[in-house]
Every structure is written in structure tokens, then in C-alpha cells.
Amino acid sequence: MTDETHRPPTLIAHRGFAGENPENTVSAVERAASRGADWVEVDAVPTGDGDVVLIHDARLSARDGRGLTDATGVVWETDTATVTDAEVLASGETVPLLADVLDAVPPAVGVNVELKNPGRWDLRPGEKLRGETLVERTAVWRPFVDRVLDVVEDVEHDVLCSSFCEGALAAVREASSLPVAPLVSDSISDGLAIAREHDAAAIHPPVDAIRGTPFFDAGRFGDPEADADSESLVATAHEEGRAVNVWTVETWYQADRLAAAGVDGVIADYSTLLRD
């Protein structure tokens, strides 16, 4: 059952409204803030020198030289100067340091730092980990998480750390009081279990995981035997005191239906999705 009078969701600018701006750049977050974003969401990765930069992909460009930037190479195997000199989407903007983006965002606008990759290929995204596996994965993420925390520790903004990888969230919670949010991929039950394990402030499911909307994919999330919490993600999260922020919202109709279903935030590519 949906609530047509639910308050407007929080507007979270996905990569700085990636449908309008060169994603994860200083100009993107500046424009997002000026166009009504309550939060900006950015992707954090280390360089070969250990600095925290904002870029979604592991490679600066595809193997054939086409892609996100005009440079080549794996981000965490490349020196900081080369990474931060790389031009993003032929826009004149370059790959920024996390610190530079934080300086560009007004303090009233929150920053959702997605911990994208700690600098290796063998990740375990979307899994609820247990025992020694969780300990080992947390250790994998800890050096990079510590670098991120060093950058964000003194900022005035509200900061939320999200990730598809439980080890990243565990490393944040071990080292700081910053709120965290698991990004859900294939299993709502695992996402909720990760949220409970690490006292997450929010959970970030995909658009098609929200029952009661036209986008709900019963094939992926509708089998109660395969995923017992699939019918009540929003209700369950709210009962546990967690916000539900949905990715990636691309049309006003999606935003409208998700708001009616009770979600708290939309992680959106465009600034114009929420109607008065």
C-alpha cells in the first residue's frame, strides 16, 4: 500500500547529477548544489600514491582508449598527478581529489561518499559476510577507509559512507561514528542483514526492489522463499529506524511513484525529477 501524501524525498545528486554534468567533478557538485540537491553522491577510489580521488570506473578509460577520461591505466596503479590531470568526458573538467570536491560543496549540502574500490580486483560486493571472511574483508578495506576518514573528519557537511561491500562499511564503523548505508544489489535480505550488523542509518536499494511501484521486479525480488524481506523493504527499514534511498532514478515518474511508496531519498541523475 502506498502513501500518496508522503513528504517529498531527499534529492541526492548521483555523481553530481550525472545526466546533466561531467560526473564526479568539481563543477558537477557545484552545479548540483545550485540546482537544489540536498546531498551529492560521489565515488571514491585510491590512486597509486594513496590519494582519494573521485571516479566511478576502475580504469581511466576502456582498454581501447575510449571511455570516461582521456587517460589510460588502472586508477589505483596510476600516480595522482596523472589521474587528476585526466579530462572527464571531454568536458574540460578533470578527475578531482575528494578534498577538492568537499571544498566546493556548500556545508548545508550533505555528501554521500560511495566507497567504490580499495585498490584491488577481488571484491565481494553484495554479500553478507561472516566470521573470518568478514574480518579479512574488513582488513582489505581498512587502509583506504582510513584515508577517506582523514579527508572527511573535519568537514562541516553531513557525511554518509555507502558501499556494495560489507567490508568497507565494517571498516568505517570500526574507526568512526560516521553513518553508513549498504548498497543493495541482488539480495534484499543480505542488504538488511548488513544494515543490522553495522547499525546502518540507511539502506540503498535499486529502483526495481521497491514493491508497490511499477518498476518492482518480482522475478528478482518477489519470491518470499528466496528473499523473505522482499515484500516489506521500506516498512522493515522504517521499523528499524533506517532511511531508504533508491538508486538510480532517471525520470520524474519514477521519483513520483517511489515517493508514493514511501522512500526517503532518490539518488538521481537529473535535478528536475521532484515536482512540487
C-alpha positions, 0 to 999 in steps of 0.5 A, a space after each residue: 500500500 502506498 502513501 500518496 501524501 508522503 513528504 517529498 524525498 531527499 534529492 541526492 545528486 548521483 555523481 553530481 547529477 550525472 545526466 546533466 554534468 561531467 560526473 564526479 567533478 568539481 563543477 558537477 557538485 557545484 552545479 548540483 548544489 545550485 540546482 537544489 540537491 540536498 546531498 551529492 553522491 560521489 565515488 571514491 577510489 585510491 590512486 597509486 600514491 594513496 590519494 582519494 580521488 573521485 571516479 566511478 570506473 576502475 580504469 581511466 578509460 576502456 582498454 581501447 582508449 575510449 571511455 570516461 577520461 582521456 587517460 589510460 591505466 588502472 586508477 589505483 596503479 596510476 600516480 595522482 598527478 596523472 589521474 587528476 590531470 585526466 579530462 572527464 568526458 571531454 568536458 574540460 573538467 578533470 578527475 578531482 581529489 575528494 578534498 577538492 570536491 568537499 571544498 566546493 560543496 556548500 556545508 548545508 549540502 550533505 555528501 554521500 561518499 560511495 566507497 567504490 574500490 580499495 585498490 584491488 580486483 577481488 571484491 565481494 560486493 553484495 554479500 553478507 559476510 561472516 566470521 573470518 571472511 568478514 574480518 579479512 574483508 574488513 582488513 582489505 578495506 581498512 587502509 583506504 577507509 582510513 584515508 577517506 576518514 582523514 579527508 572527511 573528519 573535519 568537514 562541516 557537511 553531513 557525511 554518509 559512507 555507502 558501499 556494495 561491500 560489507 567490508 568497507 562499511 565494517 571498516 568505517 564503523 570500526 574507526 568512526 561514528 560516521 553513518 553508513 548505508 549498504 548498497 543493495 544489489 541482488 539480495 534484499 535480505 543480505 542488504 538488511 542483514 548488513 544494515 543490522 550488523 553495522 547499525 546502518 542509518 540507511 539502506 540503498 536499494 535499486 529502483 526495481 526492489 521497491 514493491 508497490 511501484 511499477 518498476 518492482 521486479 518480482 522475478 528478482 525480488 518477489 519470491 518470499 522463499 528466496 528473499 523473505 524481506 522482499 515484500 516489506 523493504 521500506 516498512 522493515 527499514 522504517 521499523 528499524 529506524 533506517 532511511 531508504 534511498 533508491 538508486 538510480 532514478 532517471 525520470 520524474 515518474 519514477 521519483 513520483 511513484 517511489 515517493 508514493 511508496 514511501 522512500 526517503 531519498 532518490 539518488 538521481 541523475 537529473 535535478 528536475 525529477 521532484 515536482 512540487 
